[in-house]
Amino acid sequence: MAGFKDFREIVAWQLARELKLLADALLAKPEVARRYKFCDQLSDSARSGPRNIAEGFARFFHKPFAQYVRIAKGSEAEVINHFIDARDLKLMTDEEFIQGEHTARRAIKAASGLIRYLESTPDPPPPRYLPKAKLEDPTWGQE
């Protein structure tokens, strides 16, 4: 995958993680922590970005990896919506919102670039350790 040996090398994952950390800072505020459903929803959407990029990376083939990155991108957009809600509820300052939205938009842009790359390049050569039966199965790695 573009020479990546580990998903942590991927800029889209790094930015998704940065967004998750911003969400965690918001969730740590006592006035936010009391809103359990909001906390669960924000936490889940913020963690979905890096989680799906990491899982997609492990799928080996570009098409399934791109699908996981699309899910991550959607979750990053959902985080922006949660930040809007937090600002509306006065749980987040305007400055915090601007920083959060900026970080989310950077993560979304990086995810879009990764999707474009994955869709425009051929799959990498299969690893030598894969059994021949798996390599000949056209559905392997696309579950």
Secondary structure, DSSP 8 states (H G I E B T S, - for coil): -TT-SSGGG-HHHHHHHHHHHHHHHHHTSHHHHT-HHHHHHHHHHHHHHHHHHHHHHTT-SHHHHHHHHHHHHHHHHHHHHHHHHHHHTTSS-HHHHHHHHHHHHHHHHHHHHHHHHHHHS------TTS-HHHHH-TTTT--
